[in-house]
Amino acid sequence: MNLASTWPADGPDRAEVAAFAETLADAARTVARREFRAAFEIQYKADGSPVTRADREVEETLTALIRERFPGHAILGEEFGRTGEIDARWRWALDPIDGTKNFVTGRPLFGTLIAFLEGDRPILGVIEAPALGERYVGASGEPTRFNGRQCRTSRCARLADARVSATTPDLFDSDEVVAFDDVSFAARMRTFGGDCYQYTQLAAGHLDLVMEAQLAPYDLLALAPVVAGAGGVITDWEGKPLSARSDGHILAAATPKLHEEVLARLRDAV
């Protein structure tokens, strides 16, 4: 795995943090379900991406809960930026509605991403899919659980047998789309769509490989513990572990062997 295999010995209690992260996910689910397919105004950020009151309310709710429970922890959120000490050892990263385009078009494949970090490194991640009632929780040293039950990636070890996914080719620049095409056209199947939900399906064994680019830290940090705890490998396109300093490129594979094969292709393609 590309994450620390054990929880920090001098850190907060893992069970306590995991239970609290699920409390955050419960709160996010309540807001998101109330707002999903309701009448709301869609606004657009400078980069053209949509945002709604649900994005802001979920993040405000989670931030308030973290500040009350762990006042010394820093928080990085998509909508309201960073709070707390920039060099804090313990940090949270929040993406209140990952897949807002799905959310505003009534599609249930959106989620809330919650990550807990030691410094720049994610050691716990939650992918909450409110509309589907699905939750994946991964923590260093523990197997990933889907709605409380252990799950794991497929055994796929060859790209020729793999089911490959990306959210959309629009997220790749010209060089990146060439690299993605080189990989995905060599696979058994390629699909698009899903944002964070793709990684739950990788963790559950329904997809074998996910490639992404141009993701922000709050988009990717929660994914790493979930994929790694299910037996997968998740890095950037150079094989480096994901962290708060990652460049936004994601390569997530069901097995180390599949990851190594694709990484070798990427080194030749980019």
N, C-alpha and C positions, 0 to 999 in steps of 0.2 A: 504494500500500500504506500501511497505517497503522503500520508499524514502520520503524525506521531501515533504510535500504537497504544499508548497509555495516556491517561488523563494526568495533567500536571499534579504532582504529589502535594505541592504546597498551594494548590488552587482551591477555589470554592468547591463544595461537595458536588460531584457529578450528578447524583440523583436529584439534588435540590435544584441545580441549574436546569436539568432536563425537565423536571416537573414544572418549573416556572416558565420555560420556553413553551410548554404545551398550554399553560394558562394564557400566554400571549397569543398562541394560535387560536384558542377558544374565543378570545376577544375579537381577533381579526375575523374569524368566521361569522360571528354575530353581525358585525357591521357590513361585511361584504355580502352576506345573504340578504340582508335588508335592502341593500342598494341595487343588487343585481337585477337587471331587467326592469328597474323602476324608471320613473321619469327624472332625468337629471341633465344638467348642463354639461356639455363637453367643452373644455378649453384646450388650448394648444400651447405647448412650450415653444421656446425659441427654435428648437431643433425639429419642430413639427409633430412631436409625439403628443398624444392626447393625455389629459389628466382630468379627473373628476373629484367631486367632494368625497367619494369613497376612498380614493388614494390618500387624501389629506386626513380624513377622520381616522382611518386605520392607523396611520403613522402617529398621529397625535395621541391616540389611545394607548398604543404600545409604548411610546416614549414616556408617557405619564406613569405607566405601571413599572417600567424599568427604573425610573428616577426614584419612585417610592421604595422599591425593594432593594435596589443596588445603587445608591446615590453617588458612589465613587466611580461607577463604570461610565465609560464614554459611549456615545451612540453616533452611528452614521446612518442617516436615512436618505432615501431618494428625494423626498419632497422638501425637507427642512434642513438638510445638510448635517453638519457635525456639531455635537454638543459634548462638553466635558474636555478633559485634558487630552491634547493631541497625542501625547506619548503614554497614555494610560496603558497599563498592562492588560486590563480586562475591558473588552469592548463588545458592543453589539452592532450588527449591521442589519438594516431593515429595508426590504422592498415591499411596500404595503400591498400593491396590486401589480404583480409581475404578469405581463400580458394584458395591458390595459386595452389594446385594440380588440382582443377577444372579449374582454369585459364589456366594452361599450357596444359591441355588435351582438351581444346576447349569447356568446359561445362560452361554455363552461370550462374551457381549458386555460384558466388563469389561476394564479396562486399568490399566497403571501410567503415571502422568504424571510426567515429569521436565522441569523448566524450569531454564535458566541465565539469570540476570538481571544486567544492569548497573544497580545501584541498584534502582529499582522496575520497570524496563522489561525484559520478557522478550526475549532476543535469540537463544535457542535453545530448541527444544522437542522432546520425544520423546513420542509416544503409542505405547506397547507393548501389544499385544493378545496375551497369552501363550497362551491356549487356541487361538487361531487361527493362531499363528505369523506375525503381521503386525506390522510396525513402520514408523512414519512419523516421519521426522526433518526438521525445518525449522530453518534458521539464517539470520540476517540476511545478505543479500547472496548467498544460494544458493537454488536451487530445492529444493522439498520432494521427498524421496525415499521411496518405498514399497518396502521390502525391497531397497533399493539402486537402484531405478529411478525416474527422474523421473516425477512425476504432476502433474496439474493439475485445476483445477475445471472445471465445465461452462461453456458460453457463455451460459447462461440470463440474459436481460436484462429479463424481464417477470415480475411476480408472478403474472399469470394463467397462466403456463407453468410455474411453479415447483413443485418437490417440497419440502415444508416438514416439519420435524421438531422435536420437543421430547422430552425424556426422559419427562416425565409432566406432566399439567395440575396435579397435586398440588403442584408447586413454584411455582405462581403464586398470588398473593393475588387477591382479588376484582377489583381494578382491572387487574392484570396479565393475568388470564385473559380479560378483555374485550378487551384490546389484542391478545393472541395470537389470539383468535377472529376479530377484525377482519382480521388479516393472513392467517391460515391458511385461513379460509373463502373468501378471495378468490384462493387459489392453485389450481393444478391438482390437487394432492394433499396431504394432511397425514397424517403418521404419528407414532407415539410409540415411545419406547424406545431404548436404546443408550448413554446417558451419553456418555462421551468418544468412543465408537466412531462416533457420528453425525458428528463432525468429521473423522474419517478418510474417511468416505464423501463428505462435502462436498469434501475435498481431492482425492479420486479421481474426482469428477464424477458420483457416483451420487445425491447430494442437492444441492439448490440453495440452501437456506436453513435455518438452525438458529436457534431462539430459546430462550433460557433465562433463568431468574431465580434469585436466592437462592443463587448459587454462591460458595464461599470462594476466596481467592486460589490455593490449591494445586489447586483444581478447574479453573481457567481459564488460568493463566499459560502452561502448555505448549501450549495450543491455538493461541495467537496466531501464533507463528512457523510452525507447520505450515500453517495456513490461508493466511496471507499469502504464504508461499513457494510455494504452489500456484497463486497468482494470485487468491485470494479477498480479501475485505475482512472484518475482524472488529473490532468495537468494542462499546461499551456501547450502551444504547438511546438515548443522546443523541449518538452518533457520536464519542465520545471514545475514544482508543486504550486498550487494556487495559493495566493495570499492577497492581502489588501493592496499590494503593489503590482499585481499581475496586469498584463497589458490587454486583457479582454479577450484573448483567444483561448478557446476551450477545446480539449480533446478528451472525451470520456469514452472508455471502452469497457466491455464486459469482463475481459480477461487481460492479464499482462501480455500474453502472446499476441493478441489482436492489437493491443496498444503499441507494442514494439513494431509490428509490421506497418501500421499506419504512420507511426512516427518516422520510420525510415522513408516512406513515400513522401512525406511532407518535407523532409530534409532535401530531397531531390527536386521537389516541385517549387519551393519558395526560396 
